[in-house]
Amino acid sequence: MQVVSHAPTGWPCLVLNADFRPLSYYPLSLWPWQDVIKAVFLDRVDVVSTYDQMIHSPSFAMKLPSVVSLKQYVTQDRPPAFTRFNLFLRDGFTCQYCPSTDDLTFDHVIPRSRGGRTTWENIVTACARCNLTKGGRMPAQAQMHPRQKPRRPTAHELQNRGRRFP
């Protein structure tokens, strides 16, 4: 048995929903070991797997959980956050004007200079070359139309797409 004189660092724990799917893929649902121990004692999670690392108190010892599942199912219906990564994930990490997957940026379909807003419905993934070519012009003026109409994805859509990208 290994005895440590200080609190363990690292030791993240994968948190699964009650259906044994991760709460999120991007970022992966990891909790620090302290939060997991608290959830175990509050009987909110079931321990699925453990590390070999032990934690001790004067009257108790247990292995640190490495995977836990929630006892109550948490619905995943909240809208996904608008982030660069989620946008790229929605668009399959591919420019929406050409098939390029290199040097990706995001493009306002209706340029900000023309009143376009930074929303799911107005932003698409674009390679730097296409973004510079389109510039501050409207899609019709630049004769550049996105392959897919930009829209707000659901959390389930992003999770399904995320499974395809290692």
C-alpha positions, 0 to 999 in steps of 0.5 A: 500500500502506498501512503501519501503525506499530501492530498492527491492531485490529478485523479480526475473522474469521468462522470456518466449520466444515469444511462451511462453516457458522458454528460458531455463529450466536448469538454469531456465530463470530468470532475476533480476527485474531491467533488466525486468523494462528496457526491459518493457520500451524498449518495448521488453517484454509483462508483463504476470503476476506481483507481488503485490510489487510496484516500484515508481519514482517521476512520475510513479508507476508500479507493479513488473513483475513476468513473461514476454514474449519476443516480438521477438522469440529467436531461441534455436539452439545454442549448449548447454554448456558442463557442468556436469549437462548437461552431466547428463541430456543427460544421464538421470542421470544414469550410462551408464555402469550399471543402478545405479543413485547413486554417479554419476561422468563422465568417459572418454570413451577413457581415457585421458592417451590414448589421450582422450579429454573432449568433448561431444563425449568422456564423459559419466555419470558413477557411482563411482564404474564403473568409478573406475572399468574401470579406465584408460583402453579402453572400450574393455580392461575393457569389459565395453561399454557405453549403448549409444554412447556419442554425443553432444545433441541439446538444444531441447533434453536437454530441453525435458529431463529436463521436466522429472526431477523436 
